[in-house]
Amino acid sequence: MKNPTSRVPVLAVALFVLCAPALSQPVLRIPFVSRPPSLAAYAAGAPRGDEADVSDFRQRIPGDGIPASRRTAAYLSYDRTHLYIAFVCDDDPSQLRAQIAPREQIDEDDAVIVLLDTFASGQRYYTFSANPYGVQLDSIRAEGLAENRQYETVWRTQARITPSGYAVLFSIPFRNLRFPRQDQQQWRIALGRRIARLNEYSYWPHLSSRVEGFAQQFARLEGLENISPGRNLQLIPYGAYTNARFLNRSLPVPRFETDAEARGGLDAKAVFADALTLDLTVNPDFSQVGTNDPQVTINRRFEVFFPELRPFFLENADYFQTPLNLFFSRRIADPRFGARLTGKAGPWSLGMLAAGDRLPAALRSSPPGSRWTPDAYVYAGRAQYEFSNQSRLGLLMTGRELDAGSNRVFAADGRWKMSQTWTLTGQAGASLDRPAYSRAVSGPFARIELARSSRHFSYQGDFTTISPQFRSELGFIPRVDIRQTRHTISYYFWPSQSPVQSFGPSLTLLYNLDHTGRVQDKTGYADFMVNLFGTTTLRAGRYEAYEFYWGKGYRYGWWDAGFYSAPSAWLSFYGAAAAGSGINYSPPQGLDPFLGRSLNLSTGFSLRPSARFRIDPLYLYNRFALDRGLGSAAGPPASGPVFNTHQARLKAAYQFSREMSFRLILDYESTLPNSAWIAAAKQKSVRGDYLFTYLLHPGTVVYVGYTDRLEDFGLLSGGQFGALPSPSSRNARQFYVKLSYLFAF
């Protein structure tokens, strides 16, 4: 008996092909070489001649299809173990923008780029990039989803600045790529170059900005034969030691305590069938040495998003991405063990993750067990079928089991590329929440989005409905009980022979009802953007809103403006301001929310005195004040501050070499509330973060760090703890050492 469901993929593929015109693909045939190429030959202008070469790089930005302003040549070859790509870039060496920076931090530099779609699916591709000093950046991008910058693998770059520009040689091991197991490979490839001072991006083949997406415009790469990642097993043991002294303010009588901990664990990786990766971890290295960027958290109605920084969750995170963020790995607090399987099998992409989690004491309903016994079990599963033309269908399930209760979410999603510029994306599903001592609750959700992306006119419109009963303990869903539609339209002009690179307006409108039919939000935002040659951007806009909150409707709005400029290789600066009215979401007990005057400022700059040294100061200011003219509150006073916040950061880094660096971060935070008008506590703090890093390559690294925190709460002269006029009490300090080593077999 035939399976009727087997016809669905065939019909879907036919429909996609009819609706989405195919793009012509140039072909590049790559030769096999018996010995690796040498950077010195390229730097001297004498390539070997036995490699494939391309030089017709075409602009994507600012021109679309015109020749690149500076000549670039690329030379490609391979042997049994590596893919080699050499770039020779013509330019004035005194005009180059590049630093000897930490790995991944080259966004403001000149760079050369390799894009590889090793499954020729048009769906997902690797990005390898390096600046004129050979500093690396790698990532993975799935079309229609955010780029996964946290992907890191081991590859080699050599670079040299020459009298006529610079040369870079990439050596990418096949063992660190995933591709089908077959004798003759069919990949897709694109090569690129960024000239930072001109804000110019050029590629071979030409990747037009008039077409949505990148991967389907790549060239076909042929000639790769009899290659394999081979046996690929990686072990990364790590060890960490911390010694901390801190003020425990949760006790009835605060006191200083000390804590010293030595911790070790193991991450393991195995590759099966060249394309499936199994990651296992025991007592994983979930500590982090990065710090979250400053954000204003006072007077926020909804949860503030902080990105994931922990190593285990970063690789292949895009396998679990969906239109709604139903798997937010920071919800997993302190795993004791974990396993993840990701990869491709034909047109299928697969991802599975499981972990045993230890919860904070405030979330436990029972006493903690042993150090190896989890409080909760967490799991997620994802399967996705890929069609032609960057279209796909997927399923996702997430769950958390805690005591006798559980929370599970089931969802289906899809992306249909209707033409070269239009895409349709959708997702629908439901949650099933079973509390330990009450009845189960279920709630559905759905989202659909229509988008057009092109060089001039772009549009994005979506509709989202989320039930009041929807619960996703592993997702980042700040708000439920919505039926919301949002539409954004923009149009950009690209004048020729003008100091203006591009300019144009955009408009965003939002309308939101709850499930009883009551209007919750109506907002509109119009702005105008101007991009100048020389990497300068100017922006100005107006925001108007109606919001229903705590049983009342509020109307407010503000003007905002911002700029960014990088006039030279050693200096860039930026600023933004917003002034108008807003809502006090956190009034003290007995007082309703009210409108007031708001002012938000942010400014900073980057100073690079040398290729190895960088200084980045940042300042944020947030002010909210009473205004009787807005109907702010009953009774005197008619004016005065509700709160002020100040956040300042000084970040300085010195790069001794590509592997060795020292970083200093000084943070100052001050929250000054008027307790008569807002439910917030006064707080001032100063934090110092000092970090020495030796990063040989991903997986092999040594960190030595020290953090110190001063607060305005401490021991008074009478022997009691209380508020201090300034942050002068050292309430937390920690010294830590962490090292790991990659063993590859």
Protein Blocks (a to p, Z undefined) as FASTA:
>chain_A
ZZfklmmmmmmmmmmmmmmccdddddddddddfbdcdfklmmnopaghlaccdfbdcdfb
fbghiacfbdcdddddddfkbccddddddddfklpccddddehiamlpccddddddfkon
omaccdddddfkopacdddddehiacdfkbccdddddddddfklcaddddddfklpccdd
dfbdcdddddddddfklopacddddddfkbgcjklmpccdehiahiaebjaddddddddd
dddddddfkbmbdcddddddddddddddddeehlaccdddehiafbcfbdcddddfehpf
bdcddddfbfklmgoklmmgcfbacbcfklpmbdcbdcddeddehjbccddddddddddf
klpcbdcddfklcfbdcdddddddddehhiacddddddddehjbccddddddddddfblm
bccdddddddddddfkbccddddddddddddddfklccddddddddfkbccfkbccfbgh
iaddddddddddddehifbfbgcddddddddddfkopafbdcdddddddddehiiacddd
dddddddeehiacddddddddddddfbfkbccdddddddddddfbbcehiacdddddddd
dddddddfbfkbccddddddddddddfknomagcjdfbdcfbdcddddddddddfblmbc
cddddddddddddfkloccdddddddddddddddfbghiacdddddddddfbdcdfkopa
cddfbdfbcfbdcddddddddddZZ
